[in-house]
C-alpha cells in the first residue's frame, strides 16, 4: 500500500441470507498505513426502519402545495454492539466474529394490532409513506481524535 493510501477495513461474511436464530459469522480485516492506537474494534448488528414519504402526501394535498419532495427518515429498531478487540495498537490484522440473531427478531418489528393498526397502515398508504427494514452488519475501529475506520454490509433476514 502506498504512503498516501487510505486506511482500509474489509468486512466479509460467510453468507448474506439468514433466518432468525442463525449465527452471523464473519471476519474484519484491517489494513492501515501505519500503526494506530485505537480504543476498540467493534461489530454491530442493526435493524433500521426506513420510512419514505413521497410528495403526494396528505399534508401537501391539504395545503395545496405543488412542490415535489421526498423525505426519508431512519429509525433504529434493533441494535446490538459487540466488542471484538479492545484498546491497543492496530495495523494489519484479521478478527473473526460471531453474532447470534435472536429467534424472535422478526416479531420485534413494532406494529399496532387490530383496527387501529389497519387505520394507521391505510393512513400511511394514503399519505404516500412506505417502510422497510434494512438489516446491517457494521464494523468500526474507534480511533481517538481522528476519523474512525468503518465498513458495513446489508444482509437479508427472512423466515424462509
TIKOL-978456 format. One record per residue: residue in three letters; x, y, z of N, C-alpha, C in turn. Coordinates in pm, whole numbers, plus 50000, padded with zeros to 5 digits. Layout:
<pts>
ALAXYZXYZXYZ;...
</pts>
This chain:
<pts>
UNK500834988350000500005000050000500885012450000;UNK500545022249919501345034349910501245043050033;UNK502205052150045502265060850162500995069350174;UNK500445073750060499265082350062497975074250053;UNK498075060950057496895052450050495995054650170;UNK494735050850155493745052650259493755040650353;UNK493505043250484493315032250577492095024350533;UNK492195011150539491115002850487490654992750590;UNK489394988850574488804978250653487904970250560;UNK487994957150567487114948550489486274940350585;UNK485004939250554484064931450634483544920350546;UNK483914907850575483424896650495482574887450580;UNK481474883150522480544874150590480514860850517;UNK480224850150593480134836850531478994836250430;UNK477894843450461476754843950370475984856750399;UNK474964859550319474244872250330472744870450353;UNK472274858050352470864854850379470794846550506;UNK469964850950601469874844350731468434842350772;UNK468254833250868466964830850932467114834351079;UNK466014837851146466094840251290466724828351362;UNK467584831051460468244820551537469594816351481;UNK469884819951355471174816251296472294825151349;UNK473524821051321474694828551365475354835151244;UNK475564848151256476284855651153477764853551183;UNK478494847551090479934845451105480654853851002;UNK481694860551047482434868950954483814872251004;UNK484504880250925485874884550957486014899350924;UNK486694906451013487054920350990488544920450961;UNK488934925650846490354926650811490724941350807;UNK491724944750888492194958550898493514959650824;UNK493614970150740494824972650661495124987650670;UNK495974991350767496285005450792497635009350736;UNK497815022350706499085027450652500205026450755;UNK499855029050881500835028750989500115024251116;UNK500845019551216500185015351340499405026851403;UNK498195023651449497335033751510496815028451643;UNK496905036851746496345033451876494845036251870;UNK494035026051898492585027551893491965022952024;UNK490765028252054490055024452177489525010252169;UNK488945006852052488344993552037487984990951892;UNK487804978151864487244973551738485904967351774;UNK484854971751706483504967551743482734963351619;UNK481884953251636480974949251530479554951451582;UNK478674955951493477284958851531476334951851436;UNK475204947651492474114942051413472924951451435;UNK472444957451326471464968251335470254965151247;UNK469084967751301467844967651224467374981951213;UNK467274987051092466945001251070465685002150985;UNK464635008551041463415010850964463625023150878;UNK463335021750749463465032650653462065036450609;UNK461655048750641460345053950600460555064350491;UNK459925062050376460005071750266458625077650246;UNK458585091050239457335098050215457435105150082;UNK456505101949993456535108149861455895121949865;UNK455995129249757455465142849750453945143049751;UNK453295131949723451835131549722451305128649863;UNK451715136449960451315134050098450025141550130;UNK449375137450238448155144150282448435158650317;UNK449565161250382449895175050421450025183750297;UNK450645178450193450805186050068449475188550001;UNK448605178350001447295179949939446455189950018;UNK446525189250151445715198050235446155212550221;UNK447435214850206447915228650198447935233850055;UNK447635225249958447645229449819449045230649762;UNK450005225149831451405225949788451605217749661;UNK452315223449567452585216249443454045212249432;UNK454855215849528456265212349526456455197349544;UNK457345191549465457595177149478458815175049565;UNK458635167149667459755163949754459565149949812;UNK460645143549835460635130549900461425131850029;UNK460915126050135461565126950264461805112750314;UNK463005110150359463355096950412463795098650556;UNK463265090150643463705090350782464165076250821;UNK465105075750912465695063150957465525062051108;UNK465075050251153464915047651295465495033851326;UNK466455033351417466985020351457465965013451547;UNK465525001451505464564993851585465254982451659;UNK466484979551621467254969151689468724972751674;UNK469494971451784470924973851775471644965551879;UNK472634958151833473474950151922474924953051886;UNK475684958351982477104961451963477934951352040;UNK478984946251975479844936452039481304940152018;UNK482054941952128483484944452111484184932152056;UNK485064934251960485844923251902487254923451958;UNK487814935351977489144937052037489154950252110;UNK489984951152214490004962852300491044973152260;UNK491394981552358492334992352334493724986652311;UNK494294990252195495634985552158496074992252029;UNK497244988451982497744993551855497304984051744;UNK496714989751638496214981951525497054985151402;UNK497224975251313497924977451187497294968951077;UNK497714956551063497194947550960496854934251027;UNK495594932651064495174920351128493774916451080;UNK493434903951105492084898951079491474894551211;UNK490184897351227489484894051350488184886851315;UNK488054874151353486794867151329485764871351435;UNK484484870251399483414873251495482194864751465;UNK481334863451565480054856551552479004864151629;UNK477834865851568476694872351633475474863551611;UNK474804859851719473584851851707472394861051683;UNK471624857951580470404865351552469334860251648;UNK468674869151721467634864551814466544856651740;UNK466004846451807464964838051748463714846051713;UNK463414856551790462184864251770462444877551698;UNK463534878551625463944891251564462874897151472;UNK462164888751397461164894051305459864897651377;UNK459644892551499458484896451577458734909451651;UNK459984914151658460304926551727459924938851647;UNK459444936751525459044947951441457834954751506;UNK457994967251553456904973651624455744977051531;UNK454594971151556453404974051478452224975651574;UNK451184981851526449974983351605448984972951556;UNK448374965651649447464954851613446034960051598;UNK445194952051534443754954451528443364965751435;UNK442144971251462441574981751377442434994351376;UNK443034997651489443905009351496445115007451404;UNK445694995251404446824992251316446434992951170;UNK445244987751136444764988250998444565002750954;UNK444005010951043443795025151011445125032150992;UNK446105029051077447425035151067448095031350935;UNK447985018650897448575013950771447895020750652;UNK446555021850655445825028350547446225043050536;UNK446355049750651446735063950651448125065750591;UNK449055056750626450405057550570450375055850417;UNK449545046450370449465044150226448915056550156;UNK447845062550211447255074450152448255085950155;UNK449015086750264449995097550279451245095250197;UNK451345084050130452505081450045453735077250124;UNK453525070450237454645065950318454855051050295;UNK456085047250262456415033150251457545030150350;UNK457535018150406458535014350506459165001150470;UNK460404999650513461094986850501462104986150615;UNK462584974050642463614972250745464904968050674;UNK465974975550696467304971850648468044965350764;UNK468614953650743469444946850843470894948850801;UNK471714953550894473074957650863474054951750965;UNK475184946650914476314942950999477374953650973;UNK477864959551080478794970851067480004968751157;UNK481174972551110482404971851190482994985851199;UNK483574988851316484145002151337485375001251427;UNK486445007651381487655009151460487605023251520;UNK487465024051652487295036651725488655042851752;UNK489005053251675490305059851685490105073551750;UNK490725076051867490525088951934491055100551849;UNK490275111251845490635123951780490925122751630;UNK490455112051569490605110251424489315104051369;UNK489225103551239488065097351176488165082251192;UNK487085076251245487055061751263487075054651128;UNK487645042651127487625034251008486405025351020;UNK485525025550918484255018350924484005010450797;UNK483155000350811482704992450697481364986250736;UNK480434985150641479154978750672478674970650553;UNK477764961450584477214952350483475764949650516;UNK474864951250417473464947650436473324932650424;UNK472394927250505472064913050496470544911650487;UNK470094899650458468654896650450468304886850560;UNK467224889850631466704880550731465274877250693;UNK464984864450677463634860250639463294847050706;UNK461994844150712461524831550773461764819650680;UNK461884822150551462014811150453463374804750457;
</pts>
